[in-house]
Amino acid sequence: MPPSRKPLRSSPDPNPEPKANHMTKFYALIAAAAVCAPVAMSLMNQAALIVA
């Protein structure tokens, strides 16, 4: 059996990324910011108290 040859030009993606997956990434980013923001704020507050 001869080896299969790839086409010279790549065809468009048959399964483009659905919009729901795009929004899931957005919500995950918002959730990560909501978790990290209080930690960052308390860290900056503590650093300001140490410096002052």
N, C-alpha and C positions, 0 to 999 in steps of 0.2 A: 504494500500500500504506500503510495507516495506521500511525503509529508505535506500537511495542509499549508497553504500559503495565505498570508494575511493580505487583505486589500491594501492598496497603496494609500488610499484616503480613509481616514477614520469616519465611520458613519455616526450620525447624531445618536446620543444616548437613548436607547429604546425606553428606559424607565427614568424619566427626569424626576428630580427630587420633588415630592409632593409638598403642597403649601403647608399642610399640617406639621410636617417635620420642621419646616422653617420656623413656624411659630413656636414649636416646642423648644428649639434652641434659644429663641428670644426669651421665653418664660424661664428657662434654666438660667440664663444670664441675669435676669431680674432677681431670681431666687438666690443666686450666689451673692449678688450685691447686697440683698437684704440680710444675709447671714454675716457677711464680712464687714458691713458698714458699722454696726455697733462695736465690734471688736476694734476697728481702726479708730473710732471716736474715743473710746475709753483709753486706748493706748496713747493717743495724742494728749488727752487730758492728763494722764499720769506723767507724761514727759514734760508738760507745761508746769505741773506742780513741782517736779524735781528741779527744773531749770530756775524757777522763780525763787 
